[in-house]
Amino acid sequence: MDGLYGDSTRSVKAVGSDPVSGSPVVSPPVLASTFHLSPDEAEPSDKYGRYSNPTWRQLESALAELEGAATALTFGSGMAAITAVLRVLAKPGTKLVVPADGYNQVRSYAREYLAPLGVTVVEVACAAMCAAAADADVVLAETPVNPGLDVVDLHRLAMDCRRRGSTLVVDNTTATPLGQQPLSLGADLVVASATKSLSGHSDLIAGYVAGSHPELMAAVEQERLLAGPILGPFEAWLVLRSLGSAGLRFERQCHNAQALAVMLRTHPAVRSVRYPGLPDDPSHQIAALQMKRFGGLVAIELDSAQAVHSLVERSALLISSTSFGGIHTSLDRRARWSDPVADGFARISLGIEDTDDLISDFEQALS
Ligand SMILES: *Cc1c(COP(=O)(O)O)cnc(C)c1O
């Protein structure tokens, strides 16, 4: 039924409450750490805040709905969600593939904490993911990959994983469920940071796991209970509050990204541009097949680090900050964080400003 609706309708519906007369249209956050227990010692759905919380569950059902999953689990950060899944799946003796060109702290975690436990960690770039899946037990793919914005063919990768019997986990942070639904393309689990476009106001850190295999989701839930990397209920409520406008914000961010990519592609000061929505981008064909929207990130390369700094200095709208997906257009020179990219490489995150204002601002800042 909800498949009939557009993104903004789904975002709004995902955060609604039951239409009971006199009840609030939006639910207040439930901040309790502990809950009343009955003398018959029956197990209530809420007993202690590390198990569950009514605000988490409301957020989790909204996230599951958007991802097309049976269930979702919230975490205190994207990294908390990803590492919980890796601890469940990557046991000693297994072979784990992680993106060589993806989010760098995932590689650090695999190298520093999983490899010493006897997990064989293999770092593979986006383009070679399918080949690497041939003898892996767990494949963690990221698409479009952060920061380079290459795209993995998820359907093909899922088929390769299925043939081998390996588990496919997809990091859906950059695309968001409004941009693509990896589970519908065959992924076993989705992991993501809700810190970025999904919450979109640069005011919280959160993450989630979504999936439809009951045993897998139960194992991830048990890991969350025992390790405790939980989301505070107030942050859960802030994510919910933001989710209702996610469709609207993401639509503008993608529109701004497309317009900026088109302008920068032919600009003499710009060495190269990557955006999956550009018809001549190397990833466009696969992206057009598996993505509903191409996302709010544009990757560019200028001549030098200094050229990137001058762009920010001369711009009236662009802010220099890490992370992405917020309402402000921002830029991050990734070499400063040791990403394997050129000195003049920058990841630009489009905000929700008016498109014409952004384009004029970039034009004058680059001239
Ligand atoms: C930001 C990010 C993460 C980590 O999320 P946090 O909420 O910062 O922990 C993981 N994967 C990708 C692709 C990201 O961009």
PDBQT file of the ligand as one rigid body, heavy atoms in Angstrom, charges set to zero:
ROOT
HETATM    1  C1  LIG A 401      29.140   9.067   8.644  1.00  0.00    +0.000 C 
HETATM    2  C2  LIG A 401      29.186   7.710   8.083  1.00  0.00    +0.000 A 
HETATM    3  C3  LIG A 401      29.247   6.598   8.921  1.00  0.00    +0.000 A 
HETATM    4  C4  LIG A 401      29.370   6.715  10.421  1.00  0.00    +0.000 C 
HETATM    5  O1  LIG A 401      28.261   7.303  10.986  1.00  0.00    +0.000 OA
HETATM    6  P1  LIG A 401      28.293   8.048  12.418  1.00  0.00    +0.000 P 
HETATM    7  O2  LIG A 401      26.879   8.397  12.669  1.00  0.00    +0.000 OA
HETATM    8  O3  LIG A 401      29.212   9.229  12.266  1.00  0.00    +0.000 OA
HETATM    9  O4  LIG A 401      28.860   7.069  13.396  1.00  0.00    +0.000 OA
HETATM   10  C5  LIG A 401      29.240   5.338   8.337  1.00  0.00    +0.000 A 
HETATM   11  N1  LIG A 401      29.175   5.194   7.004  1.00  0.00    +0.000 NA
HETATM   12  C6  LIG A 401      29.119   6.248   6.157  1.00  0.00    +0.000 A 
HETATM   13  C7  LIG A 401      29.048   6.014   4.695  1.00  0.00    +0.000 C 
HETATM   14  C8  LIG A 401      29.132   7.530   6.682  1.00  0.00    +0.000 A 
HETATM   15  O5  LIG A 401      29.090   8.571   5.836  1.00  0.00    +0.000 OA
ENDROOT
TORSDOF 0
